[in-house]
């Protein structure tokens, strides 16, 4: 689901209520570097849970004094981010 290459993590597949715990757990294990960029181009299916996951990873990074950025949002995820009014918190880098 998440593959690492240098400081870039690639998230692929669905991010929905059905797999949210696995996605969160994997992110907690993988995102240990001082700075990481998460490429979301491979995300195939989302629901509101995906927005929550990105916000939780951002909160964890801030708490641990790490940087996390998101790039290549799929259109369906962009729509949800806009709908929930969190565009500023999840701005694409």
mmCIF file as gemmi writes it, N, C-alpha and C atoms, coordinates in Angstrom:
data_model
loop_
_atom_site.group_PDB
_atom_site.id
_atom_site.type_symbol
_atom_site.label_atom_id
_atom_site.label_alt_id
_atom_site.label_comp_id
_atom_site.label_asym_id
_atom_site.label_entity_id
_atom_site.label_seq_id
_atom_site.pdbx_PDB_ins_code
_atom_site.Cartn_x
_atom_site.Cartn_y
_atom_site.Cartn_z
_atom_site.occupancy
_atom_site.B_iso_or_equiv
_atom_site.pdbx_formal_charge
_atom_site.auth_seq_id
_atom_site.auth_asym_id
_atom_site.pdbx_PDB_model_num
ATOM 1 N N . UNK Axp A 1 ? 0.816 -1.187 0 1 0 ? 1 A 1
ATOM 2 C CA . UNK Axp A 1 ? 0 0 0 1 0 ? 1 A 1
ATOM 3 C C . UNK Axp A 1 ? 0.862 1.254 0 1 0 ? 1 A 1
ATOM 4 N N . UNK Axp A 2 ? 1.887 1.323 0.879 1 0 ? 2 A 1
ATOM 5 C CA . UNK Axp A 2 ? 2.807 2.454 0.899 1 0 ? 2 A 1
ATOM 6 C C . UNK Axp A 2 ? 4.198 1.932 0.588 1 0 ? 2 A 1
ATOM 7 N N . UNK Axp A 3 ? 4.812 2.505 -0.45 1 0 ? 3 A 1
ATOM 8 C CA . UNK Axp A 3 ? 6.192 2.165 -0.775 1 0 ? 3 A 1
ATOM 9 C C . UNK Axp A 3 ? 7.046 3.407 -0.61 1 0 ? 3 A 1
ATOM 10 N N . UNK Axp A 4 ? 8.285 3.201 -0.164 1 0 ? 4 A 1
ATOM 11 C CA . UNK Axp A 4 ? 9.205 4.305 0.061 1 0 ? 4 A 1
ATOM 12 C C . UNK Axp A 4 ? 10.321 4.297 -0.951 1 0 ? 4 A 1
ATOM 13 N N . UNK Axp A 5 ? 10.697 5.494 -1.387 1 0 ? 5 A 1
ATOM 14 C CA . UNK Axp A 5 ? 11.844 5.673 -2.257 1 0 ? 5 A 1
ATOM 15 C C . UNK Axp A 5 ? 12.483 6.993 -1.869 1 0 ? 5 A 1
ATOM 16 N N . UNK Axp A 6 ? 13.561 6.919 -1.114 1 0 ? 6 A 1
ATOM 17 C CA . UNK Axp A 6 ? 14.18 8.14 -0.594 1 0 ? 6 A 1
ATOM 18 C C . UNK Axp A 6 ? 13.242 8.807 0.39 1 0 ? 6 A 1
ATOM 19 N N . UNK Axp A 7 ? 13.003 10.097 0.219 1 0 ? 7 A 1
ATOM 20 C CA . UNK Axp A 7 ? 12.093 10.825 1.092 1 0 ? 7 A 1
ATOM 21 C C . UNK Axp A 7 ? 10.681 10.87 0.553 1 0 ? 7 A 1
ATOM 22 N N . UNK Axp A 8 ? 10.388 10.028 -0.441 1 0 ? 8 A 1
ATOM 23 C CA . UNK Axp A 8 ? 9.062 10.032 -1.067 1 0 ? 8 A 1
ATOM 24 C C . UNK Axp A 8 ? 8.36 8.715 -0.763 1 0 ? 8 A 1
ATOM 25 N N . UNK Axp A 9 ? 7.104 8.835 -0.324 1 0 ? 9 A 1
ATOM 26 C CA . UNK Axp A 9 ? 6.27 7.66 -0.075 1 0 ? 9 A 1
ATOM 27 C C . UNK Axp A 9 ? 5.152 7.662 -1.104 1 0 ? 9 A 1
ATOM 28 N N . UNK Axp A 10 ? 4.879 6.511 -1.671 1 0 ? 10 A 1
ATOM 29 C CA . UNK Axp A 10 ? 3.811 6.39 -2.656 1 0 ? 10 A 1
ATOM 30 C C . UNK Axp A 10 ? 2.687 5.575 -2.029 1 0 ? 10 A 1
ATOM 31 N N . UNK Axp A 11 ? 1.523 6.201 -1.926 1 0 ? 11 A 1
ATOM 32 C CA . UNK Axp A 11 ? 0.332 5.529 -1.407 1 0 ? 11 A 1
ATOM 33 C C . UNK Axp A 11 ? -0.491 5.066 -2.597 1 0 ? 11 A 1
ATOM 34 N N . UNK Axp A 12 ? -0.819 3.79 -2.631 1 0 ? 12 A 1
ATOM 35 C CA . UNK Axp A 12 ? -1.565 3.24 -3.76 1 0 ? 12 A 1
ATOM 36 C C . UNK Axp A 12 ? -2.737 2.403 -3.267 1 0 ? 12 A 1
ATOM 37 N N . UNK Axp A 13 ? -3.792 2.365 -4.08 1 0 ? 13 A 1
ATOM 38 C CA . UNK Axp A 13 ? -4.966 1.567 -3.761 1 0 ? 13 A 1
ATOM 39 C C . UNK Axp A 13 ? -6.033 2.403 -3.085 1 0 ? 13 A 1
ATOM 40 N N . UNK Axp A 14 ? -7.054 1.74 -2.557 1 0 ? 14 A 1
ATOM 41 C CA . UNK Axp A 14 ? -8.153 2.459 -1.923 1 0 ? 14 A 1
ATOM 42 C C . UNK Axp A 14 ? -7.784 2.967 -0.529 1 0 ? 14 A 1
ATOM 43 N N . UNK Axp A 15 ? -8.393 4.078 -0.138 1 0 ? 15 A 1
ATOM 44 C CA . UNK Axp A 15 ? -8.301 4.581 1.231 1 0 ? 15 A 1
ATOM 45 C C . UNK Axp A 15 ? -9.742 4.876 1.644 1 0 ? 15 A 1
ATOM 46 N N . UNK Axp A 16 ? -10.355 3.874 2.28 1 0 ? 16 A 1
ATOM 47 C CA . UNK Axp A 16 ? -11.76 3.952 2.645 1 0 ? 16 A 1
ATOM 48 C C . UNK Axp A 16 ? -11.956 3.408 4.054 1 0 ? 16 A 1
ATOM 49 N N . UNK Axp A 17 ? -13.168 3.469 4.523 1 0 ? 17 A 1
ATOM 50 C CA . UNK Axp A 17 ? -13.494 2.947 5.844 1 0 ? 17 A 1
ATOM 51 C C . UNK Axp A 17 ? -13.1 1.473 5.974 1 0 ? 17 A 1
ATOM 52 N N . UNK Axp A 18 ? -13.174 0.745 4.886 1 0 ? 18 A 1
ATOM 53 C CA . UNK Axp A 18 ? -12.873 -0.689 4.913 1 0 ? 18 A 1
ATOM 54 C C . UNK Axp A 18 ? -11.415 -0.989 5.266 1 0 ? 18 A 1
ATOM 55 N N . UNK Axp A 19 ? -10.492 -0.062 4.956 1 0 ? 19 A 1
ATOM 56 C CA . UNK Axp A 19 ? -9.078 -0.355 5.227 1 0 ? 19 A 1
ATOM 57 C C . UNK Axp A 19 ? -8.367 0.749 6.004 1 0 ? 19 A 1
ATOM 58 N N . UNK Axp A 20 ? -9.113 1.642 6.618 1 0 ? 20 A 1
ATOM 59 C CA . UNK Axp A 20 ? -8.512 2.795 7.271 1 0 ? 20 A 1
ATOM 60 C C . UNK Axp A 20 ? -7.514 2.407 8.355 1 0 ? 20 A 1
ATOM 61 N N . UNK Axp A 21 ? -7.806 1.424 9.163 1 0 ? 21 A 1
ATOM 62 C CA . UNK Axp A 21 ? -6.884 1.042 10.235 1 0 ? 21 A 1
ATOM 63 C C . UNK Axp A 21 ? -5.558 0.553 9.68 1 0 ? 21 A 1
ATOM 64 N N . UNK Axp A 22 ? -5.605 -0.243 8.63 1 0 ? 22 A 1
ATOM 65 C CA . UNK Axp A 22 ? -4.371 -0.743 8.015 1 0 ? 22 A 1
ATOM 66 C C . UNK Axp A 22 ? -3.554 0.401 7.421 1 0 ? 22 A 1
ATOM 67 N N . UNK Axp A 23 ? -4.225 1.347 6.768 1 0 ? 23 A 1
ATOM 68 C CA . UNK Axp A 23 ? -3.527 2.489 6.166 1 0 ? 23 A 1
ATOM 69 C C . UNK Axp A 23 ? -2.877 3.349 7.249 1 0 ? 23 A 1
ATOM 70 N N . UNK Axp A 24 ? -3.615 3.651 8.309 1 0 ? 24 A 1
ATOM 71 C CA . UNK Axp A 24 ? -3.061 4.446 9.406 1 0 ? 24 A 1
ATOM 72 C C . UNK Axp A 24 ? -1.878 3.75 10.055 1 0 ? 24 A 1
ATOM 73 N N . UNK Axp A 25 ? -2.01 2.462 10.323 1 0 ? 25 A 1
ATOM 74 C CA . UNK Axp A 25 ? -0.921 1.704 10.943 1 0 ? 25 A 1
ATOM 75 C C . UNK Axp A 25 ? 0.322 1.691 10.068 1 0 ? 25 A 1
ATOM 76 N N . UNK Axp A 26 ? 0.131 1.47 8.775 1 0 ? 26 A 1
ATOM 77 C CA . UNK Axp A 26 ? 1.258 1.438 7.863 1 0 ? 26 A 1
ATOM 78 C C . UNK Axp A 26 ? 1.949 2.803 7.808 1 0 ? 26 A 1
ATOM 79 N N . UNK Axp A 27 ? 1.168 3.87 7.751 1 0 ? 27 A 1
ATOM 80 C CA . UNK Axp A 27 ? 1.743 5.205 7.763 1 0 ? 27 A 1
ATOM 81 C C . UNK Axp A 27 ? 2.539 5.476 9.029 1 0 ? 27 A 1
ATOM 82 N N . UNK Axp A 28 ? 2.036 5.029 10.163 1 0 ? 28 A 1
ATOM 83 C CA . UNK Axp A 28 ? 2.744 5.218 11.434 1 0 ? 28 A 1
ATOM 84 C C . UNK Axp A 28 ? 4.08 4.497 11.442 1 0 ? 28 A 1
ATOM 85 N N . UNK Axp A 29 ? 4.134 3.341 10.813 1 0 ? 29 A 1
ATOM 86 C CA . UNK Axp A 29 ? 5.388 2.58 10.741 1 0 ? 29 A 1
ATOM 87 C C . UNK Axp A 29 ? 6.354 3.193 9.738 1 0 ? 29 A 1
ATOM 88 N N . UNK Axp A 30 ? 5.849 3.686 8.632 1 0 ? 30 A 1
ATOM 89 C CA . UNK Axp A 30 ? 6.684 4.123 7.514 1 0 ? 30 A 1
ATOM 90 C C . UNK Axp A 30 ? 7.172 5.56 7.663 1 0 ? 30 A 1
ATOM 91 N N . UNK Axp A 31 ? 6.352 6.459 8.158 1 0 ? 31 A 1
ATOM 92 C CA . UNK Axp A 31 ? 6.684 7.879 8.183 1 0 ? 31 A 1
ATOM 93 C C . UNK Axp A 31 ? 7.489 8.23 9.431 1 0 ? 31 A 1
ATOM 94 N N . UNK Axp A 32 ? 8.768 7.897 9.417 1 0 ? 32 A 1
ATOM 95 C CA . UNK Axp A 32 ? 9.648 8.176 10.557 1 0 ? 32 A 1
ATOM 96 C C . UNK Axp A 32 ? 10.7 9.233 10.232 1 0 ? 32 A 1
ATOM 97 N N . UNK Axp A 33 ? 10.916 9.529 8.955 1 0 ? 33 A 1
ATOM 98 C CA . UNK Axp A 33 ? 11.933 10.497 8.548 1 0 ? 33 A 1
ATOM 99 C C . UNK Axp A 33 ? 11.533 11.901 8.99 1 0 ? 33 A 1
ATOM 100 N N . UNK Axp A 34 ? 12.513 12.797 9.057 1 0 ? 34 A 1
ATOM 101 C CA . UNK Axp A 34 ? 12.246 14.188 9.444 1 0 ? 34 A 1
ATOM 102 C C . UNK Axp A 34 ? 11.345 14.88 8.441 1 0 ? 34 A 1
ATOM 103 N N . UNK Axp A 35 ? 11.384 14.424 7.19 1 0 ? 35 A 1
ATOM 104 C CA . UNK Axp A 35 ? 10.56 15.014 6.144 1 0 ? 35 A 1
ATOM 105 C C . UNK Axp A 35 ? 10.172 13.932 5.146 1 0 ? 35 A 1
ATOM 106 N N . UNK Axp A 36 ? 8.904 13.916 4.776 1 0 ? 36 A 1
ATOM 107 C CA . UNK Axp A 36 ? 8.427 12.945 3.798 1 0 ? 36 A 1
ATOM 108 C C . UNK Axp A 36 ? 7.412 13.62 2.885 1 0 ? 36 A 1
ATOM 109 N N . UNK Axp A 37 ? 7.462 13.228 1.627 1 0 ? 37 A 1
ATOM 110 C CA . UNK Axp A 37 ? 6.465 13.661 0.656 1 0 ? 37 A 1
ATOM 111 C C . UNK Axp A 37 ? 5.648 12.433 0.284 1 0 ? 37 A 1
ATOM 112 N N . UNK Axp A 38 ? 4.339 12.547 0.403 1 0 ? 38 A 1
ATOM 113 C CA . UNK Axp A 38 ? 3.443 11.437 0.1 1 0 ? 38 A 1
ATOM 114 C C . UNK Axp A 38 ? 2.813 11.68 -1.271 1 0 ? 38 A 1
ATOM 115 N N . UNK Axp A 39 ? 3.107 10.789 -2.196 1 0 ? 39 A 1
ATOM 116 C CA . UNK Axp A 39 ? 2.551 10.861 -3.549 1 0 ? 39 A 1
ATOM 117 C C . UNK Axp A 39 ? 1.241 10.085 -3.565 1 0 ? 39 A 1
ATOM 118 N N . UNK Axp A 40 ? 0.153 10.779 -3.883 1 0 ? 40 A 1
ATOM 119 C CA . UNK Axp A 40 ? -1.181 10.192 -3.818 1 0 ? 40 A 1
ATOM 120 C C . UNK Axp A 40 ? -1.727 9.788 -5.19 1 0 ? 40 A 1
ATOM 121 N N . UNK Axp A 41 ? -0.902 9.852 -6.222 1 0 ? 41 A 1
ATOM 122 C CA . UNK Axp A 41 ? -1.372 9.57 -7.586 1 0 ? 41 A 1
ATOM 123 C C . UNK Axp A 41 ? -1.934 8.158 -7.734 1 0 ? 41 A 1
ATOM 124 N N . UNK Axp A 42 ? -1.462 7.22 -6.934 1 0 ? 42 A 1
ATOM 125 C CA . UNK Axp A 42 ? -1.903 5.838 -7.05 1 0 ? 42 A 1
ATOM 126 C C . UNK Axp A 42 ? -3.131 5.483 -6.237 1 0 ? 42 A 1
ATOM 127 N N . UNK Axp A 43 ? -3.708 6.467 -5.553 1 0 ? 43 A 1
ATOM 128 C CA . UNK Axp A 43 ? -4.914 6.214 -4.757 1 0 ? 43 A 1
ATOM 129 C C . UNK Axp A 43 ? -6.087 6.034 -5.714 1 0 ? 43 A 1
ATOM 130 N N . UNK Axp A 44 ? -6.788 4.923 -5.57 1 0 ? 44 A 1
ATOM 131 C CA . UNK Axp A 44 ? -7.816 4.559 -6.545 1 0 ? 44 A 1
ATOM 132 C C . UNK Axp A 44 ? -9.237 4.846 -6.098 1 0 ? 44 A 1
ATOM 133 N N . UNK Axp A 45 ? -9.507 4.732 -4.818 1 0 ? 45 A 1
ATOM 134 C CA . UNK Axp A 45 ? -10.861 4.908 -4.304 1 0 ? 45 A 1
ATOM 135 C C . UNK Axp A 45 ? -10.768 5.618 -2.966 1 0 ? 45 A 1
ATOM 136 N N . UNK Axp A 46 ? -11.646 6.602 -2.745 1 0 ? 46 A 1
ATOM 137 C CA . UNK Axp A 46 ? -11.627 7.324 -1.479 1 0 ? 46 A 1
ATOM 138 C C . UNK Axp A 46 ? -13.046 7.559 -0.98 1 0 ? 46 A 1
ATOM 139 N N . UNK Axp A 47 ? -13.134 7.78 0.32 1 0 ? 47 A 1
ATOM 140 C CA . UNK Axp A 47 ? -14.342 8.322 0.933 1 0 ? 47 A 1
ATOM 141 C C . UNK Axp A 47 ? -13.847 9.331 1.961 1 0 ? 47 A 1
ATOM 142 N N . UNK Axp A 48 ? -14.714 9.828 2.792 1 0 ? 48 A 1
ATOM 143 C CA . UNK Axp A 48 ? -14.298 10.859 3.751 1 0 ? 48 A 1
ATOM 144 C C . UNK Axp A 48 ? -13.185 10.373 4.678 1 0 ? 48 A 1
ATOM 145 N N . UNK Axp A 49 ? -13.057 9.08 4.826 1 0 ? 49 A 1
ATOM 146 C CA . UNK Axp A 49 ? -12.005 8.507 5.645 1 0 ? 49 A 1
ATOM 147 C C . UNK Axp A 49 ? -10.628 8.914 5.145 1 0 ? 49 A 1
ATOM 148 N N . UNK Axp A 50 ? -10.454 9.026 3.836 1 0 ? 50 A 1
ATOM 149 C CA . UNK Axp A 50 ? -9.156 9.397 3.265 1 0 ? 50 A 1
ATOM 150 C C . UNK Axp A 50 ? -8.727 10.774 3.752 1 0 ? 50 A 1
ATOM 151 N N . UNK Axp A 51 ? -9.658 11.699 3.829 1 0 ? 51 A 1
ATOM 152 C CA . UNK Axp A 51 ? -9.349 13.037 4.327 1 0 ? 51 A 1
ATOM 153 C C . UNK Axp A 51 ? -8.9 12.953 5.784 1 0 ? 51 A 1
ATOM 154 N N . UNK Axp A 52 ? -9.579 12.146 6.563 1 0 ? 52 A 1
ATOM 155 C CA . UNK Axp A 52 ? -9.207 11.959 7.97 1 0 ? 52 A 1
ATOM 156 C C . UNK Axp A 52 ? -7.81 11.377 8.113 1 0 ? 52 A 1
ATOM 157 N N . UNK Axp A 53 ? -7.463 10.445 7.25 1 0 ? 53 A 1
ATOM 158 C CA . UNK Axp A 53 ? -6.13 9.835 7.29 1 0 ? 53 A 1
ATOM 159 C C . UNK Axp A 53 ? -5.057 10.894 7.043 1 0 ? 53 A 1
ATOM 160 N N . UNK Axp A 54 ? -5.243 11.701 6.02 1 0 ? 54 A 1
ATOM 161 C CA . UNK Axp A 54 ? -4.248 12.73 5.704 1 0 ? 54 A 1
ATOM 162 C C . UNK Axp A 54 ? -4.118 13.745 6.838 1 0 ? 54 A 1
ATOM 163 N N . UNK Axp A 55 ? -5.237 14.109 7.43 1 0 ? 55 A 1
ATOM 164 C CA . UNK Axp A 55 ? -5.197 15.037 8.563 1 0 ? 55 A 1
ATOM 165 C C . UNK Axp A 55 ? -4.505 14.412 9.772 1 0 ? 55 A 1
ATOM 166 N N . UNK Axp A 56 ? -4.758 13.147 10.019 1 0 ? 56 A 1
ATOM 167 C CA . UNK Axp A 56 ? -4.11 12.464 11.152 1 0 ? 56 A 1
ATOM 168 C C . UNK Axp A 56 ? -2.609 12.369 10.938 1 0 ? 56 A 1
ATOM 169 N N . UNK Axp A 57 ? -2.181 12.039 9.72 1 0 ? 57 A 1
ATOM 170 C CA . UNK Axp A 57 ? -0.736 11.998 9.444 1 0 ? 57 A 1
ATOM 171 C C . UNK Axp A 57 ? -0.114 13.373 9.617 1 0 ? 57 A 1
ATOM 172 N N . UNK Axp A 58 ? -0.826 14.424 9.215 1 0 ? 58 A 1
ATOM 173 C CA . UNK Axp A 58 ? -0.324 15.797 9.379 1 0 ? 58 A 1
ATOM 174 C C . UNK Axp A 58 ? -0.207 16.122 10.873 1 0 ? 58 A 1
ATOM 175 N N . UNK Axp A 59 ? -1.226 15.788 11.675 1 0 ? 59 A 1
ATOM 176 C CA . UNK Axp A 59 ? -1.179 16.04 13.127 1 0 ? 59 A 1
ATOM 177 C C . UNK Axp A 59 ? -0.011 15.301 13.775 1 0 ? 59 A 1
ATOM 178 N N . UNK Axp A 60 ? 0.173 14.041 13.403 1 0 ? 60 A 1
ATOM 179 C CA . UNK Axp A 60 ? 1.271 13.245 13.976 1 0 ? 60 A 1
ATOM 180 C C . UNK Axp A 60 ? 2.621 13.852 13.616 1 0 ? 60 A 1
ATOM 181 N N . UNK Axp A 61 ? 2.769 14.303 12.381 1 0 ? 61 A 1
ATOM 182 C CA . UNK Axp A 61 ? 4.032 14.913 11.955 1 0 ? 61 A 1
ATOM 183 C C . UNK Axp A 61 ? 4.302 16.19 12.751 1 0 ? 61 A 1
ATOM 184 N N . UNK Axp A 62 ? 3.287 17.03 12.905 1 0 ? 62 A 1
ATOM 185 C CA . UNK Axp A 62 ? 3.459 18.264 13.681 1 0 ? 62 A 1
ATOM 186 C C . UNK Axp A 62 ? 3.815 17.961 15.13 1 0 ? 62 A 1
ATOM 187 N N . UNK Axp A 63 ? 3.134 16.983 15.701 1 0 ? 63 A 1
ATOM 188 C CA . UNK Axp A 63 ? 3.387 16.594 17.092 1 0 ? 63 A 1
ATOM 189 C C . UNK Axp A 63 ? 4.836 16.124 17.274 1 0 ? 63 A 1
ATOM 190 N N . UNK Axp A 64 ? 5.351 15.391 16.278 1 0 ? 64 A 1
ATOM 191 C CA . UNK Axp A 64 ? 6.697 14.825 16.354 1 0 ? 64 A 1
ATOM 192 C C . UNK Axp A 64 ? 7.758 15.726 15.725 1 0 ? 64 A 1
ATOM 193 N N . UNK Axp A 65 ? 7.349 16.943 15.358 1 0 ? 65 A 1
ATOM 194 C CA . UNK Axp A 65 ? 8.248 17.922 14.747 1 0 ? 65 A 1
ATOM 195 C C . UNK Axp A 65 ? 8.885 17.386 13.456 1 0 ? 65 A 1
ATOM 196 N N . UNK Axp A 66 ? 8.045 16.763 12.645 1 0 ? 66 A 1
ATOM 197 C CA . UNK Axp A 66 ? 8.457 16.285 11.323 1 0 ? 66 A 1
ATOM 198 C C . UNK Axp A 66 ? 7.641 17.038 10.284 1 0 ? 66 A 1
ATOM 199 N N . UNK Axp A 67 ? 8.092 16.967 9.038 1 0 ? 67 A 1
ATOM 200 C CA . UNK Axp A 67 ? 7.364 17.602 7.937 1 0 ? 67 A 1
ATOM 201 C C . UNK Axp A 67 ? 6.743 16.52 7.056 1 0 ? 67 A 1
ATOM 202 N N . UNK Axp A 68 ? 5.508 16.748 6.641 1 0 ? 68 A 1
ATOM 203 C CA . UNK Axp A 68 ? 4.844 15.842 5.71 1 0 ? 68 A 1
ATOM 204 C C . UNK Axp A 68 ? 4.11 16.699 4.672 1 0 ? 68 A 1
ATOM 205 N N . UNK Axp A 69 ? 4.329 16.358 3.423 1 0 ? 69 A 1
ATOM 206 C CA . UNK Axp A 69 ? 3.69 17.066 2.32 1 0 ? 69 A 1
ATOM 207 C C . UNK Axp A 69 ? 2.984 16.05 1.44 1 0 ? 69 A 1
ATOM 208 N N . UNK Axp A 70 ? 1.947 16.491 0.771 1 0 ? 70 A 1
ATOM 209 C CA . UNK Axp A 70 ? 1.167 15.639 -0.123 1 0 ? 70 A 1
ATOM 210 C C . UNK Axp A 70 ? 1.227 16.2 -1.536 1 0 ? 70 A 1
ATOM 211 N N . UNK Axp A 71 ? 1.377 15.311 -2.508 1 0 ? 71 A 1
ATOM 212 C CA . UNK Axp A 71 ? 1.398 15.711 -3.92 1 0 ? 71 A 1
ATOM 213 C C . UNK Axp A 71 ? 0.539 14.759 -4.737 1 0 ? 71 A 1
ATOM 214 N N . UNK Axp A 72 ? 0.136 15.231 -5.906 1 0 ? 72 A 1
ATOM 215 C CA . UNK Axp A 72 ? -0.597 14.427 -6.888 1 0 ? 72 A 1
ATOM 216 C C . UNK Axp A 72 ? -1.92 13.87 -6.374 1 0 ? 72 A 1
ATOM 217 N N . UNK Axp A 73 ? -2.712 14.768 -5.787 1 0 ? 73 A 1
ATOM 218 C CA . UNK Axp A 73 ? -4.037 14.356 -5.328 1 0 ? 73 A 1
ATOM 219 C C . UNK Axp A 73 ? -4.888 13.892 -6.513 1 0 ? 73 A 1
ATOM 220 N N . UNK Axp A 74 ? -5.567 12.75 -6.401 1 0 ? 74 A 1
ATOM 221 C CA . UNK Axp A 74 ? -6.558 12.391 -7.422 1 0 ? 74 A 1
ATOM 222 C C . UNK Axp A 74 ? -7.76 13.34 -7.31 1 0 ? 74 A 1
ATOM 223 N N . UNK Axp A 75 ? -8.469 13.527 -8.405 1 0 ? 75 A 1
ATOM 224 C CA . UNK Axp A 75 ? -9.578 14.478 -8.443 1 0 ? 75 A 1
ATOM 225 C C . UNK Axp A 75 ? -10.654 14.186 -7.401 1 0 ? 75 A 1
ATOM 226 N N . UNK Axp A 76 ? -10.97 12.912 -7.183 1 0 ? 76 A 1
ATOM 227 C CA . UNK Axp A 76 ? -12.009 12.587 -6.208 1 0 ? 76 A 1
ATOM 228 C C . UNK Axp A 76 ? -11.606 12.997 -4.791 1 0 ? 76 A 1
ATOM 229 N N . UNK Axp A 77 ? -10.332 12.904 -4.482 1 0 ? 77 A 1
ATOM 230 C CA . UNK Axp A 77 ? -9.851 13.319 -3.17 1 0 ? 77 A 1
ATOM 231 C C . UNK Axp A 77 ? -9.816 14.845 -3.065 1 0 ? 77 A 1
ATOM 232 N N . UNK Axp A 78 ? -9.427 15.521 -4.139 1 0 ? 78 A 1
ATOM 233 C CA . UNK Axp A 78 ? -9.463 16.984 -4.154 1 0 ? 78 A 1
ATOM 234 C C . UNK Axp A 78 ? -10.876 17.49 -3.864 1 0 ? 78 A 1
ATOM 235 N N . UNK Axp A 79 ? -11.862 16.84 -4.458 1 0 ? 79 A 1
ATOM 236 C CA . UNK Axp A 79 ? -13.254 17.244 -4.254 1 0 ? 79 A 1
ATOM 237 C C . UNK Axp A 79 ? -13.665 17.112 -2.794 1 0 ? 79 A 1
ATOM 238 N N . UNK Axp A 80 ? -13.283 16.023 -2.16 1 0 ? 80 A 1
ATOM 239 C CA . UNK Axp A 80 ? -13.625 15.825 -0.743 1 0 ? 80 A 1
ATOM 240 C C . UNK Axp A 80 ? -12.928 16.848 0.153 1 0 ? 80 A 1
ATOM 241 N N . UNK Axp A 81 ? -11.67 17.124 -0.145 1 0 ? 81 A 1
ATOM 242 C CA . UNK Axp A 81 ? -10.918 18.101 0.644 1 0 ? 81 A 1
ATOM 243 C C . UNK Axp A 81 ? -11.586 19.465 0.56 1 0 ? 81 A 1
ATOM 244 N N . UNK Axp A 82 ? -12.006 19.822 -0.635 1 0 ? 82 A 1
ATOM 245 C CA . UNK Axp A 82 ? -12.703 21.106 -0.818 1 0 ? 82 A 1
ATOM 246 C C . UNK Axp A 82 ? -14.054 21.093 -0.105 1 0 ? 82 A 1
ATOM 247 N N . UNK Axp A 83 ? -14.809 20.002 -0.24 1 0 ? 83 A 1
ATOM 248 C CA . UNK Axp A 83 ? -16.117 19.876 0.392 1 0 ? 83 A 1
ATOM 249 C C . UNK Axp A 83 ? -16.029 20.058 1.902 1 0 ? 83 A 1
ATOM 250 N N . UNK Axp A 84 ? -15.005 19.475 2.527 1 0 ? 84 A 1
ATOM 251 C CA . UNK Axp A 84 ? -14.865 19.543 3.983 1 0 ? 84 A 1
ATOM 252 C C . UNK Axp A 84 ? -14.137 20.798 4.46 1 0 ? 84 A 1
ATOM 253 N N . UNK Axp A 85 ? -13.726 21.654 3.528 1 0 ? 85 A 1
ATOM 254 C CA . UNK Axp A 85 ? -13.131 22.932 3.898 1 0 ? 85 A 1
ATOM 255 C C . UNK Axp A 85 ? -11.759 22.838 4.535 1 0 ? 85 A 1
ATOM 256 N N . UNK Axp A 86 ? -10.986 21.837 4.137 1 0 ? 86 A 1
ATOM 257 C CA . UNK Axp A 86 ? -9.652 21.673 4.726 1 0 ? 86 A 1
ATOM 258 C C . UNK Axp A 86 ? -8.547 21.859 3.685 1 0 ? 86 A 1
ATOM 259 N N . UNK Axp A 87 ? -8.854 22.58 2.627 1 0 ? 87 A 1
ATOM 260 C CA . UNK Axp A 87 ? -7.872 22.8 1.558 1 0 ? 87 A 1
ATOM 261 C C . UNK Axp A 87 ? -6.593 23.443 2.066 1 0 ? 87 A 1
ATOM 262 N N . UNK Axp A 88 ? -6.714 24.392 2.977 1 0 ? 88 A 1
ATOM 263 C CA . UNK Axp A 88 ? -5.521 25.056 3.492 1 0 ? 88 A 1
ATOM 264 C C . UNK Axp A 88 ? -4.654 24.103 4.316 1 0 ? 88 A 1
ATOM 265 N N . UNK Axp A 89 ? -5.274 23.194 5.04 1 0 ? 89 A 1
ATOM 266 C CA . UNK Axp A 89 ? -4.518 22.24 5.852 1 0 ? 89 A 1
ATOM 267 C C . UNK Axp A 89 ? -3.84 21.17 5.001 1 0 ? 89 A 1
ATOM 268 N N . UNK Axp A 90 ? -4.413 20.878 3.87 1 0 ? 90 A 1
ATOM 269 C CA . UNK Axp A 90 ? -3.895 19.801 3.023 1 0 ? 90 A 1
ATOM 270 C C . UNK Axp A 90 ? -3.445 20.311 1.658 1 0 ? 90 A 1
ATOM 271 N N . UNK Axp A 91 ? -2.922 21.51 1.621 1 0 ? 91 A 1
ATOM 272 C CA . UNK Axp A 91 ? -2.488 22.111 0.362 1 0 ? 91 A 1
ATOM 273 C C . UNK Axp A 91 ? -1.424 21.253 -0.302 1 0 ? 91 A 1
ATOM 274 N N . UNK Axp A 92 ? -1.566 21.101 -1.601 1 0 ? 92 A 1
ATOM 275 C CA . UNK Axp A 92 ? -0.597 20.326 -2.382 1 0 ? 92 A 1
ATOM 276 C C . UNK Axp A 92 ? 0.686 21.119 -2.496 1 0 ? 92 A 1
ATOM 277 N N . UNK Axp A 93 ? 1.783 20.441 -2.291 1 0 ? 93 A 1
ATOM 278 C CA . UNK Axp A 93 ? 3.108 21.077 -2.37 1 0 ? 93 A 1
ATOM 279 C C . UNK Axp A 93 ? 3.671 20.963 -3.767 1 0 ? 93 A 1
